[in-house]
Amino acid sequence: MMRGQPKGHFLLVATGGTISMLQDVQTGRSVSRRTAADLLALVSARIGTEVRTLDFSLPHQSYAHPDELLALVRLLQGEMVADLRGIVVTHGTDTLEEVAYLIDEILGTRVPLVCTGAMRPGWAPGFDGTRNLDNAFRLVQVAPADYGVLVTMHDDIFEAWSLSKADTGALDAFVARRGAACGRIVGDVVELAWRPVPRPRFGQLPLSLPAPIPILALGVADDAACLAWIPTRILPGLVVTTVGAGSIPPDARRRILTLAEQGVAVVLCANTRGGRTAEEYYYPGAYDDLRAAGVAIEDRLSPRKARIRLMLSLALHLPYVPFGREFVAAPDDARCSQGT
């Protein structure tokens, strides 16, 4: 190693997804062919130390059971050795927001960890994987670990909890659910617009995750009749996506209350891309009956991330605590008195 180079190593973990895909010459289909070593060969960003490569593959090319999510986290946890400086994970973009959030909640902030992917496969015009991977390595070398898991796509930087895929095909498909991206990469320059707010994480790897928890999306005049057909003994939890900012049709509300009173863990989320589950804010007391029955009102996470949070809570035998209460500044907040 040359004098002046940092000690330690980085780790690149490839999990498949569009970034790894090439075109099969016989069938014309996109197939996952690029390994972590192949992807590393595409990187032109300057990396001042060794990069180890590791491949994580799934038998079905996608997650078929919740416990397969934990297999990825176990692999990453097993690589947390003393001289590790940071991890880059390449991943499919359809499930990136959920998996990045899961990793963040379990592994926490031990070393910088950056996830990225691609919206177009390697054979397609405008393949964005090389650019995103370059940016991931630029970011992992400078980001403080206390940001937790970060995601970079199309030059933007997101905290894992806020990441949301808003378009099926655009290169700038990802947005922040609440507010703006936390940073941006311009050329070789990494800009992080604000420091993260310290918050507790689960910080534990459960032995397993509960059976798949459904997300019920409500619509106008919806009666949620499907809930009557699901035996509560096989339904450990449920995430309910409200109408608009937080409305619940009357018949659906009655069924949700019945489930909660029978012991099913229920989390209520707005179906909008941003903003609070806000009916209670404008109509005080609107959720009193739901809260009394044990329904949790989630103001910040998307329904898909609330589902991940609920799965972890149930697996660790913890009550569901809505995310991000630390973000609310009180008048006597120490940060105000310190002038920060």
C-alpha positions in Angstrom: 0.0 0.0 0.0 1.3 3.4 -0.9 2.2 5.9 1.9 -0.7 8.1 2.7 -3.4 5.7 1.7 -6.0 5.0 4.4 -5.9 1.5 6.0 -8.7 -0.9 6.0 -11.0 -2.0 3.1 -14.4 -1.4 1.6 -16.9 -4.1 0.7 -19.0 -4.2 -2.4 -22.0 -6.6 -2.1 -24.0 -7.4 -5.3 -27.6 -8.7 -4.8 -28.8 -8.7 -8.4 -31.4 -6.3 -9.8 -31.4 -4.2 -12.9 -27.8 -2.9 -12.3 -26.5 -6.5 -12.8 -28.5 -7.3 -15.9 -27.3 -8.0 -19.4 -29.2 -9.2 -22.5 -29.4 -12.9 -23.3 -28.4 -13.1 -27.0 -30.7 -16.1 -27.6 -33.9 -15.1 -25.8 -33.4 -11.3 -25.8 -34.4 -11.3 -22.1 -32.7 -9.3 -19.4 -30.8 -11.7 -17.1 -28.7 -11.1 -14.0 -25.1 -11.8 -15.1 -22.8 -9.2 -13.6 -21.2 -10.2 -10.4 -19.8 -7.9 -7.7 -16.4 -8.2 -9.3 -17.9 -7.3 -12.7 -19.5 -4.2 -11.2 -16.4 -3.1 -9.5 -14.6 -3.2 -12.8 -17.1 -0.5 -14.0 -16.1 1.9 -11.3 -14.0 4.9 -12.3 -14.3 6.9 -9.0 -11.0 7.1 -7.1 -11.0 4.6 -4.2 -8.0 5.0 -1.9 -7.9 1.4 -0.5 -8.8 -2.2 -1.2 -12.3 -3.2 -2.2 -13.5 -6.7 -1.4 -16.4 -8.1 -3.4 -19.2 -10.4 -2.4 -22.3 -11.8 -4.1 -25.6 -12.4 -2.5 -28.1 -14.4 -4.5 -31.6 -15.5 -4.0 -33.1 -18.8 -5.3 -36.0 -17.0 -7.0 -34.3 -13.8 -8.1 -36.4 -12.0 -5.6 -37.4 -12.2 -2.0 -39.9 -15.0 -1.6 -40.1 -15.1 2.3 -39.4 -12.5 4.9 -36.6 -14.5 6.4 -34.6 -14.1 3.1 -34.4 -10.4 4.0 -32.6 -11.4 7.2 -30.2 -13.6 5.3 -28.8 -10.4 3.6 -28.6 -8.6 6.9 -26.7 -11.6 8.5 -24.3 -11.6 5.6 -23.6 -7.8 6.1 -23.4 -8.3 9.9 -20.8 -11.0 9.5 -18.6 -8.7 7.4 -18.4 -6.0 10.2 -14.8 -6.6 10.9 -12.5 -4.2 12.6 -10.8 -2.8 9.5 -14.0 -2.4 7.5 -14.3 1.3 6.4 -17.7 1.0 4.6 -20.1 -1.0 2.5 -21.7 -0.5 -0.9 -24.7 -2.6 -1.7 -26.2 -2.9 -5.2 -29.8 -3.8 -5.3 -33.0 -4.0 -7.4 -34.9 -0.7 -7.3 -38.4 -2.1 -6.8 -37.6 -3.2 -3.2 -34.6 -1.0 -2.5 -36.6 1.4 -0.2 -37.8 -1.4 2.1 -34.5 -3.4 2.2 -32.4 -0.3 2.8 -34.7 0.7 5.7 -34.6 -2.8 7.2 -30.7 -2.8 7.1 -30.7 0.6 8.7 -32.9 -0.4 11.6 -31.0 -3.6 12.4 -27.3 -2.7 11.7 -27.5 1.0 12.7 -24.5 3.2 12.3 -21.4 1.1 12.8 -19.8 2.0 9.4 -21.0 4.0 6.4 -23.3 1.9 4.3 -24.6 3.1 0.9 -27.1 1.4 -1.4 -27.6 2.0 -5.1 -29.0 0.4 -8.2 -30.0 1.2 -11.8 -33.2 2.1 -13.6 -32.0 0.6 -16.9 -30.2 -2.6 -17.5 -26.6 -2.7 -18.8 -27.6 -3.4 -22.4 -30.0 -0.5 -22.7 -29.2 3.0 -23.9 -28.7 5.4 -21.0 -27.6 2.7 -18.6 -27.3 4.5 -15.3 -25.6 1.8 -13.2 -22.1 3.0 -13.7 -22.8 6.5 -12.7 -24.8 5.4 -9.6 -22.1 3.0 -8.5 -19.4 5.6 -8.9 -21.4 8.0 -6.8 -21.9 5.3 -4.2 -18.2 4.9 -3.8 -17.7 8.6 -3.6 -20.3 8.8 -0.9 -19.2 5.8 1.2 -15.7 7.3 1.5 -16.8 10.5 3.1 -20.2 10.0 4.7 -20.2 9.9 8.6 -21.6 6.6 9.9 -24.2 8.4 12.0 -26.3 9.0 8.9 -27.1 5.3 8.9 -27.9 3.7 5.6 -27.8 6.1 2.7 -29.1 5.6 -0.8 -27.8 7.4 -3.9 -29.6 7.4 -7.2 -29.2 9.9 -10.1 -26.8 12.1 -8.1 -29.2 12.5 -5.2 -28.6 11.2 -1.7 -31.4 9.9 0.6 -31.7 8.6 4.1 -33.0 5.1 3.9 -36.2 5.9 5.9 -37.3 8.7 3.5 -36.5 7.0 0.2 -39.5 6.5 -2.2 -39.7 5.2 -5.7 -42.1 7.6 -7.5 -41.7 6.6 -11.2 -41.4 3.2 -12.9 -38.9 4.1 -15.5 -37.4 7.6 -15.1 -33.7 7.9 -14.2 -34.7 10.3 -11.4 -37.3 7.9 -10.1 -36.5 8.3 -6.5 -37.7 11.1 -4.2 -37.7 11.8 -0.5 -41.0 11.1 1.2 -40.8 14.0 3.6 -39.1 17.0 2.2 -35.9 17.0 0.0 -33.1 14.6 -0.5 -30.5 15.0 2.2 -27.6 15.6 -0.3 -26.4 15.6 -3.8 -23.3 14.6 -5.7 -21.9 17.0 -8.3 -19.0 15.6 -10.2 -16.6 14.4 -7.5 -18.1 16.6 -4.8 -20.4 15.1 -2.2 -22.8 17.6 -0.6 -24.7 16.6 2.5 -27.2 19.4 3.2 -27.9 18.6 6.9 -26.8 16.5 9.8 -29.0 13.5 10.8 -31.1 13.8 13.9 -30.0 11.1 16.4 -32.7 8.5 16.8 -32.9 5.0 18.3 -32.9 2.0 16.1 -33.9 -1.6 16.8 -30.3 -2.6 16.6 -31.1 -6.3 16.9 -31.2 -9.1 14.4 -34.3 -11.3 15.1 -34.2 -15.0 14.6 -37.0 -14.8 12.1 -39.7 -12.4 10.8 -43.4 -13.1 11.1 -45.5 -14.4 8.3 -46.1 -11.8 5.6 -48.1 -8.9 6.8 -50.5 -7.5 4.2 -51.0 -3.8 3.3 -54.7 -2.9 2.9 -55.2 0.1 0.7 -58.6 1.7 1.2 -60.7 3.6 -1.4 -63.8 5.7 -1.4 -66.8 3.8 0.1 -64.6 0.8 0.8 -65.9 -1.6 3.4 -62.7 -3.7 3.8 -64.8 -6.8 3.5 -61.7 -8.9 2.8 -60.8 -8.6 6.5 -63.8 -10.7 7.4 -62.3 -13.6 5.4 -58.9 -13.7 7.1 -58.7 -15.7 10.3 -57.0 -13.6 13.0 -54.9 -16.6 14.1 -52.9 -16.3 10.8 -52.8 -12.5 10.7 -50.1 -11.2 13.1 -50.4 -7.7 11.8 -51.9 -5.3 9.3 -50.9 -2.0 7.7 -53.8 0.1 6.6 -53.4 2.8 4.0 -56.1 5.5 4.4 -58.0 7.5 1.9 -56.0 10.6 1.1 -54.6 12.3 4.2 -56.2 9.9 6.7 -59.9 9.3 6.1 -61.3 5.8 6.8 -64.8 4.8 5.4 -67.2 3.8 8.2 -67.6 0.1 7.5 -63.8 -0.3 7.0 -63.3 1.5 10.3 -65.6 -1.0 12.2 -63.7 -3.9 10.8 -60.3 -2.4 11.6 -61.5 -1.8 15.2 -62.7 -5.3 15.5 -59.3 -6.7 14.4 -57.4 -4.5 16.8 -59.6 -5.4 19.7 -59.0 -9.1 18.9 -55.2 -8.5 19.3 -54.1 -8.0 15.7 -51.3 -5.3 15.5 -52.7 -2.6 13.2 -50.7 0.4 11.8 -52.5 3.3 10.0 -50.7 5.3 7.3 -51.7 8.0 4.9 -51.5 7.0 1.2 -50.0 10.3 0.1 -46.3 10.6 -0.8 -45.7 13.2 1.9 -47.3 14.8 4.9 -48.7 13.4 8.1 -51.6 11.0 8.6 -53.4 14.3 9.1 -57.1 13.9 9.8 -56.5 14.0 13.5 -54.6 17.3 13.2 -57.5 19.1 11.6 -60.2 17.1 13.3 -59.0 16.5 16.9 -60.2 13.2 18.4 -60.7 11.6 15.0 -58.5 8.6 15.9 -59.4 8.3 19.6 -61.4 5.1 19.1 -58.6 3.6 17.0 -55.9 4.5 19.5 -58.0 3.1 22.4 -58.2 -0.2 20.5 -54.4 -0.3 20.1 -54.1 1.0 16.5 -50.8 2.8 15.9 -50.9 6.0 13.8 -47.8 6.3 11.6 -47.1 9.9 10.5 -43.7 9.6 8.7 -43.1 6.2 7.1 -44.6 5.0 3.9 -46.9 2.0 4.2 -44.2 -0.3 2.9 -41.7 0.9 5.4 -44.3 0.8 8.2 -44.8 -2.8 7.3 -41.1 -3.5 7.8 -41.2 -1.7 11.1 -44.2 -3.7 12.2 -42.5 -7.0 11.2 -39.4 -6.1 13.3 -41.5 -5.0 16.2 -43.5 -8.3 16.2 -40.4 -10.4 15.7 -38.7 -8.7 18.7 -41.8 -8.8 20.8 -41.9 -5.0 21.0 -44.9 -2.6 20.7 -45.0 -0.6 17.5 -43.6 2.9 18.1 -44.3 5.4 15.3 -41.1 6.5 13.6 -39.4 9.8 13.9 -40.7 11.4 17.1 -37.2 12.7 17.6 -37.7 15.0 14.6 -40.2 17.2 16.5 -38.4 20.2 18.0 -39.7 21.3 21.4 -39.3 24.9 22.7 -36.9 23.7 25.3 -34.9 21.6 22.9 -31.3 21.6 23.8 -30.4 22.3 20.2 -32.2 25.6 20.4 -30.4 26.7 23.5 -27.1 25.8 21.9 -27.9 27.9 18.9 -27.6 25.0 16.5 
